[in-house]
Structure formats: structure tokens, C-alpha cells
Amino acid sequence: MKNSNPPTRPAPQRDKDRTPLVRAGAWLLMVGLLYLLWPSAETAYLAMESMIR
């Protein structure tokens, strides 16, 4: 009986590790969200501070 499936080889090393790219993308996303949400967060903080007084 012949084995129709050839033995599977590990993935070639030409596919590089994308962890640094993913980390950079996540960092840029967080910075972008912080930049977009900062004015509303500051406004909310000032509103809360004025309510406490």
C-alpha cells in the first residue's frame, strides 16, 4: 500500500517572525486611540472635578 500523502515538512524560514511588526502596529493603534480620546477624557475629568467642588 502506497502512502499518498508526502511527509509534511516544517514551514520554510523565508516566512519571518512578525512579532515586532504586530507590536509596532498595536503600539501605533494605542497611541492613535489615546490621541483621539484625550480631549474627551480631559473634558470628563474637568467636569467631574467641577462637580466635586
N, C-alpha and C positions, 0 to 999 in steps of 0.2 A: 504494500500500500504506500502510495506516494504522499508526501506531505505537501499539500497545495499552497500552504501559507509559508512564505520565506521567513526566516528568523528576523524578528524585529531588532533593528539597530538603534542605539541611542541617538537622540537628535544631534545633528551636526553642530559644531561650535560656532558656525557663522551667525547663528542667532545669538546676539549678545544679551547680557543681562540688562533688563530695562528698569531696574530698581532706581537708579539715580534719576532717570527721566520721569518716572512716576512720582518720586519725591519732589522734584522741582515743580512738576505740574500741580501737585497738591499744595505746595507752599505758595505758588502764584495764585491759586484759587483762594486760599485763606487770606492772602494779602488783599486780593480784589474784593472779597466779601467784607473785610474789615473796612476798606476804603469806602465801600458803598453804604455800609451800615453805621459808620462812625457818626455822621450828623444826627441821625435819629437816636442813637444811643446817648449822645451828648444832650440832646433836647429832652429825652426822657429823664436823664439824671438831673438836669436843671429843674424840670417840672416837679420831680419827686422832692428835691431839696427845698423848693419854694413851698410845697405842701407841708413839709415837716415843720417849717418855721411858723 
